[in-house]
């Protein structure tokens, strides 16, 4: 009698695995991974075309902060961030602050 029980045990275990919810999960294909979303950033700067640090200083703006490659300039409530390094032609040199905008491309 012991031999019959031992022989039947592996078969019963196999059927239990096939019929169990875990067995069904193994038979199904895994769900595809979600597509990666492009990273976006909050942007709070607006390009100030034609504005340079030299023109702002000439027109009475004060340097409020400076670091290698950049200046914060201010006159009253007008504030500019300017690049003082070499930039490629047609790239902005100065920006003004604006209300933050979500969803801008990160650079």
DOLUMVEX-212681 format. One line per field, with one value per atom (N, C-alpha, C): residue number from 1; residue in three letters; z, x, y. Coordinates in pm, 1 decimal. Example, Ala and Ser with C-alpha at 12.3 -4.5 7.8 and 13.67 -1.06 7.14 Angstrom:
BEGIN
num (1;1;1;2;2;2)
residuo (ALA;ALA;ALA;SER;SER;SER)
up (780.0;780.0;780.0;708.0;714.0;787.0)
east (1319.0;1230.0;1320.0;1285.0;1367.0;1290.0)
north (-569.0;-450.0;-330.0;-225.0;-106.0;3.0)
END
This chain:
BEGIN
num (1;1;1;2;2;2;3;3;3;4;4;4;5;5;5;6;6;6;7;7;7;8;8;8;9;9;9;10;10;10;11;11;11;12;12;12;13;13;13;14;14;14;15;15;15;16;16;16;17;17;17;18;18;18;19;19;19;20;20;20;21;21;21;22;22;22;23;23;23;24;24;24;25;25;25;26;26;26;27;27;27;28;28;28;29;29;29;30;30;30;31;31;31;32;32;32;33;33;33;34;34;34;35;35;35;36;36;36;37;37;37;38;38;38;39;39;39;40;40;40;41;41;41;42;42;42;43;43;43;44;44;44;45;45;45;46;46;46;47;47;47;48;48;48;49;49;49;50;50;50;51;51;51;52;52;52;53;53;53;54;54;54;55;55;55;56;56;56;57;57;57;58;58;58;59;59;59;60;60;60;61;61;61;62;62;62;63;63;63;64;64;64;65;65;65;66;66;66;67;67;67;68;68;68;69;69;69;70;70;70;71;71;71;72;72;72;73;73;73;74;74;74;75;75;75;76;76;76;77;77;77;78;78;78;79;79;79;80;80;80;81;81;81;82;82;82;83;83;83;84;84;84;85;85;85;86;86;86;87;87;87;88;88;88;89;89;89;90;90;90;91;91;91;92;92;92;93;93;93;94;94;94;95;95;95;96;96;96;97;97;97;98;98;98;99;99;99;100;100;100;101;101;101;102;102;102;103;103;103;104;104;104;105;105;105;106;106;106;107;107;107)
residuo (UNK;UNK;UNK;UNK;UNK;UNK;UNK;UNK;UNK;UNK;UNK;UNK;UNK;UNK;UNK;UNK;UNK;UNK;UNK;UNK;UNK;UNK;UNK;UNK;UNK;UNK;UNK;UNK;UNK;UNK;UNK;UNK;UNK;UNK;UNK;UNK;UNK;UNK;UNK;UNK;UNK;UNK;UNK;UNK;UNK;UNK;UNK;UNK;UNK;UNK;UNK;UNK;UNK;UNK;UNK;UNK;UNK;UNK;UNK;UNK;UNK;UNK;UNK;UNK;UNK;UNK;UNK;UNK;UNK;UNK;UNK;UNK;UNK;UNK;UNK;UNK;UNK;UNK;UNK;UNK;UNK;UNK;UNK;UNK;UNK;UNK;UNK;UNK;UNK;UNK;UNK;UNK;UNK;UNK;UNK;UNK;UNK;UNK;UNK;UNK;UNK;UNK;UNK;UNK;UNK;UNK;UNK;UNK;UNK;UNK;UNK;UNK;UNK;UNK;UNK;UNK;UNK;UNK;UNK;UNK;UNK;UNK;UNK;UNK;UNK;UNK;UNK;UNK;UNK;UNK;UNK;UNK;UNK;UNK;UNK;UNK;UNK;UNK;UNK;UNK;UNK;UNK;UNK;UNK;UNK;UNK;UNK;UNK;UNK;UNK;UNK;UNK;UNK;UNK;UNK;UNK;UNK;UNK;UNK;UNK;UNK;UNK;UNK;UNK;UNK;UNK;UNK;UNK;UNK;UNK;UNK;UNK;UNK;UNK;UNK;UNK;UNK;UNK;UNK;UNK;UNK;UNK;UNK;UNK;UNK;UNK;UNK;UNK;UNK;UNK;UNK;UNK;UNK;UNK;UNK;UNK;UNK;UNK;UNK;UNK;UNK;UNK;UNK;UNK;UNK;UNK;UNK;UNK;UNK;UNK;UNK;UNK;UNK;UNK;UNK;UNK;UNK;UNK;UNK;UNK;UNK;UNK;UNK;UNK;UNK;UNK;UNK;UNK;UNK;UNK;UNK;UNK;UNK;UNK;UNK;UNK;UNK;UNK;UNK;UNK;UNK;UNK;UNK;UNK;UNK;UNK;UNK;UNK;UNK;UNK;UNK;UNK;UNK;UNK;UNK;UNK;UNK;UNK;UNK;UNK;UNK;UNK;UNK;UNK;UNK;UNK;UNK;UNK;UNK;UNK;UNK;UNK;UNK;UNK;UNK;UNK;UNK;UNK;UNK;UNK;UNK;UNK;UNK;UNK;UNK;UNK;UNK;UNK;UNK;UNK;UNK;UNK;UNK;UNK;UNK;UNK;UNK;UNK;UNK;UNK;UNK;UNK;UNK;UNK;UNK;UNK;UNK;UNK;UNK;UNK;UNK;UNK;UNK;UNK;UNK;UNK;UNK;UNK;UNK;UNK;UNK)
up (0.0;0.0;0.0;69.0;73.1;-65.7;-146.4;-281.1;-368.5;-354.9;-435.1;-396.8;-268.2;-221.0;-270.3;-262.1;-307.4;-458.3;-532.2;-677.6;-717.2;-643.8;-677.2;-634.0;-537.8;-486.1;-593.9;-674.1;-776.0;-878.5;-916.8;-1013.9;-955.4;-829.9;-765.0;-753.0;-720.3;-709.2;-844.7;-951.9;-1086.2;-1122.4;-1093.8;-1122.5;-1036.6;-915.1;-827.2;-882.4;-935.7;-994.2;-1121.5;-1203.0;-1328.4;-1299.6;-1201.5;-1173.1;-1079.5;-1015.7;-920.5;-993.8;-928.9;-991.0;-1026.6;-947.2;-977.9;-1106.5;-1129.0;-1251.6;-1373.2;-1359.2;-1469.4;-1501.3;-1398.7;-1420.2;-1497.4;-1471.4;-1542.7;-1688.8;-1717.2;-1854.4;-1940.1;-1878.8;-1954.0;-1983.2;-2094.1;-2129.8;-2039.1;-2002.3;-1917.0;-1992.5;-1917.8;-1977.8;-2028.1;-2140.7;-2191.0;-2097.2;-2089.7;-2003.6;-2061.5;-1976.0;-2027.3;-2100.1;-2202.3;-2279.4;-2191.7;-2196.1;-2114.7;-2163.3;-2069.0;-2102.6;-2109.9;-2201.2;-2214.1;-2088.6;-2038.0;-1918.0;-1953.0;-1871.0;-1889.9;-1765.3;-1782.0;-1673.6;-1661.8;-1549.3;-1528.4;-1577.4;-1659.9;-1716.7;-1661.8;-1610.6;-1556.4;-1621.7;-1735.1;-1803.5;-1942.6;-1983.9;-2117.3;-2187.6;-2309.4;-2385.2;-2404.3;-2386.1;-2407.4;-2531.9;-2652.1;-2773.9;-2784.5;-2829.0;-2848.4;-2723.1;-2609.0;-2481.4;-2446.9;-2401.6;-2356.9;-2219.3;-2147.9;-2017.4;-2033.3;-2138.6;-2160.7;-2179.9;-2258.5;-2281.0;-2153.4;-2072.7;-1947.1;-1850.0;-1835.9;-1746.0;-1793.6;-1923.1;-1980.3;-1949.9;-1941.9;-1916.1;-1768.6;-1678.7;-1535.5;-1455.4;-1512.5;-1435.9;-1347.1;-1227.5;-1132.9;-1133.0;-1115.2;-1101.2;-958.5;-944.2;-812.1;-770.1;-866.0;-837.1;-962.1;-940.3;-1052.7;-1017.9;-1116.5;-1102.4;-1236.2;-1243.0;-1371.5;-1479.2;-1577.5;-1688.8;-1679.1;-1571.6;-1562.2;-1468.3;-1491.6;-1407.9;-1386.0;-1266.1;-1239.9;-1240.1;-1323.4;-1331.3;-1297.6;-1225.8;-1184.8;-1184.9;-1223.6;-1215.6;-1180.0;-1059.5;-1013.8;-1004.1;-1073.6;-1072.4;-1192.5;-1283.6;-1399.8;-1361.7;-1391.7;-1358.0;-1479.9;-1503.2;-1615.2;-1566.9;-1629.3;-1612.5;-1745.2;-1742.5;-1866.7;-1863.7;-1978.0;-1998.8;-2034.6;-1966.5;-1996.9;-2072.5;-2101.5;-2176.1;-2325.5;-2400.3;-2545.5;-2577.4;-2658.0;-2698.8;-2851.1;-2903.9;-3049.7;-3106.7;-3232.5;-3299.3;-3291.4;-3275.8;-3270.4;-3143.7;-3046.3;-2916.9;-2826.3;-2735.2;-2645.3;-2550.8;-2513.5;-2417.7;-2283.0;-2286.0;-2161.9;-2161.0;-2039.1;-2017.1;-1907.2;-1909.5;-1800.5;-1723.8;-1602.8;-1524.2;-1564.2;-1558.3;-1584.5;-1491.5;-1493.1;-1413.8;-1464.5;-1376.1;-1419.4;-1509.2;-1610.1;-1705.3;-1698.7;-1673.1;-1667.5;-1807.3;-1824.6;-1947.8;-2053.0;-2018.8;-2114.9;-2130.1;-2248.0;-2263.5;-2175.8;-2119.2;-2035.9;-2125.2;-2091.1;-2170.0;-2080.7)
east (81.5;0.0;85.7;199.1;287.3;340.7;367.4;420.0;319.1;192.3;88.0;77.5;81.2;72.7;193.0;311.5;431.7;430.2;376.6;370.3;265.6;159.3;51.4;83.7;170.8;201.6;260.0;358.7;411.0;305.7;218.2;113.5;15.0;-21.7;-114.5;-51.1;75.9;146.6;151.0;175.3;178.1;42.2;-66.0;-200.3;-232.1;-187.5;-212.6;-144.5;-24.6;45.8;-21.6;-70.7;-136.3;-266.9;-341.1;-472.4;-469.1;-357.3;-350.6;-342.1;-382.4;-368.1;-224.0;-129.6;10.9;49.7;-5.4;22.1;-32.9;-150.8;-207.6;-121.2;-66.2;16.8;142.6;195.9;316.6;287.7;166.4;131.1;107.0;69.5;40.8;169.3;168.3;283.8;287.3;405.7;413.6;364.4;306.8;257.9;376.2;360.8;472.5;501.8;627.7;668.7;615.6;575.4;525.6;637.2;598.4;696.4;754.1;886.4;945.8;898.9;869.5;824.4;944.8;936.9;1044.5;1046.3;1163.2;1177.4;1148.3;1069.1;1040.7;1082.9;1103.4;1149.8;1062.7;1075.1;1009.0;1104.2;1053.0;1134.0;1083.3;1173.9;1134.3;1209.6;1273.6;1350.8;1293.8;1291.6;1246.8;1362.0;1391.5;1501.5;1476.7;1583.7;1578.0;1662.4;1602.7;1681.1;1736.6;1860.8;1924.3;1977.5;1960.5;2007.3;2141.1;2234.5;2364.6;2394.5;2486.2;2526.7;2585.0;2663.7;2724.2;2617.8;2513.5;2408.0;2328.9;2307.4;2234.6;2314.7;2443.4;2527.9;2533.7;2544.3;2546.2;2416.6;2305.7;2175.4;2137.2;2233.8;2208.2;2175.3;2183.3;2159.3;2279.8;2252.1;2357.9;2380.6;2505.2;2538.2;2502.7;2406.1;2363.8;2438.1;2480.0;2556.5;2634.5;2748.1;2828.6;2904.2;2933.5;3010.4;3078.6;3173.9;3241.2;3140.9;3122.8;3032.6;2895.3;2864.0;2728.8;2715.8;2610.2;2579.0;2428.9;2389.2;2252.6;2258.6;2177.1;2172.7;2031.6;2022.6;1891.6;1887.1;1770.2;1739.3;1592.1;1563.0;1423.8;1374.0;1264.2;1207.7;1251.3;1323.9;1371.9;1496.8;1496.5;1608.5;1646.9;1776.5;1827.7;1936.8;1940.9;2049.7;2124.2;2253.3;2330.3;2450.2;2477.7;2595.3;2709.6;2821.1;2935.4;3044.5;3021.4;3120.0;3096.1;3168.1;3149.9;3036.3;2942.2;2829.1;2826.7;2773.3;2761.7;2671.6;2698.5;2615.0;2469.0;2382.4;2236.5;2186.1;2272.0;2226.8;2197.8;2100.8;2071.6;2187.5;2200.1;2303.3;2238.6;2117.8;2049.0;1906.2;1855.2;1718.8;1655.6;1523.2;1448.9;1376.0;1337.1;1257.9;1111.6;1041.1;897.0;834.2;702.2;633.2;675.5;702.8;746.7;644.2;694.0;612.2;656.3;560.8;591.3;589.9;663.4;658.9;757.6;852.3;952.8;1059.5;1121.5;1228.1;1347.6;1408.7;1527.2;1650.4;1741.1;1862.7;1983.3)
north (-119.0;0.0;125.0;122.4;237.2;268.5;168.3;189.3;261.5;232.0;297.2;443.9;474.4;612.8;692.6;636.3;705.5;726.6;633.3;647.9;750.0;761.6;854.5;996.4;1014.0;1148.0;1240.5;1199.6;1289.9;1329.2;1240.3;1271.3;1372.9;1354.4;1447.2;1585.9;1589.3;1716.9;1787.1;1714.8;1773.6;1831.8;1759.8;1810.8;1933.0;1934.3;2049.1;2173.9;2159.4;2274.1;2323.2;2232.4;2271.0;2342.4;2295.4;2352.2;2471.7;2498.6;2609.8;2743.2;2854.9;2986.6;3018.5;2971.9;2996.8;2925.7;2805.6;2732.6;2806.3;2868.2;2946.1;3066.4;3131.4;3250.6;3215.6;3095.4;3055.5;3024.2;2978.7;2943.3;3067.3;3180.7;3302.8;3378.0;3451.3;3534.2;3656.8;3705.1;3823.7;3948.1;4040.7;4165.8;4247.6;4314.8;4396.8;4512.3;4549.0;4660.4;4790.7;4885.6;5013.6;5089.4;5162.7;5240.7;5351.3;5372.3;5478.4;5615.1;5702.0;5835.9;5927.8;6023.3;6121.5;6208.1;6235.3;6317.4;6462.9;6527.9;6670.1;6746.9;6876.1;6961.2;7086.3;7152.4;7280.6;7388.6;7479.7;7587.1;7720.5;7802.4;7932.0;8047.6;8019.3;8122.3;8146.9;8271.2;8309.1;8379.9;8338.7;8397.7;8546.5;8624.7;8770.6;8801.4;8790.3;8809.8;8952.0;8960.8;9090.4;9156.3;9092.8;9148.9;9085.1;9166.9;9117.7;9175.6;9114.8;9166.7;9306.3;9329.6;9461.7;9568.4;9539.0;9638.9;9665.3;9564.3;9583.8;9670.0;9642.2;9721.5;9866.7;9886.2;10022.3;10096.9;10024.4;10085.7;10087.7;10072.9;10092.9;9969.0;9852.5;9730.4;9702.2;9650.6;9616.1;9465.7;9426.8;9285.1;9244.9;9154.6;9107.7;8980.8;8901.1;8779.5;8742.7;8680.1;8635.4;8509.5;8430.2;8307.1;8283.4;8196.4;8173.6;8132.6;8217.9;8188.6;8250.6;8324.5;8379.4;8497.1;8576.3;8693.6;8703.6;8746.8;8792.0;8943.1;9005.6;9151.5;9198.6;9311.8;9360.1;9511.8;9563.6;9706.3;9714.1;9764.2;9763.1;9620.2;9591.2;9455.8;9372.2;9429.5;9354.5;9276.2;9148.4;9061.3;8979.0;8966.8;8888.4;8794.0;8678.4;8582.7;8584.0;8613.1;8621.3;8528.4;8470.7;8387.7;8482.0;8469.9;8557.1;8483.2;8356.5;8278.8;8290.3;8214.4;8211.4;8115.4;8163.1;8079.5;8070.2;7963.1;7951.5;8061.9;8099.2;8199.0;8156.9;8253.9;8237.3;8168.6;8143.1;8092.3;8211.3;8198.4;8310.4;8338.2;8464.4;8504.9;8537.2;8595.8;8633.9;8581.2;8562.8;8517.1;8601.7;8611.7;8675.1;8565.3;8597.1;8503.3;8514.0;8401.7;8398.9;8297.7;8291.7;8190.6;8052.3;7959.2;7826.2;7756.5;7686.0;7611.3;7465.8;7374.8;7231.7;7171.7;7061.5;6986.6;7029.3;7114.6;7157.6;7049.1;7040.1;6940.6;6973.8;6872.9;6891.8;6901.3;6988.9;7003.2;6997.9)
END
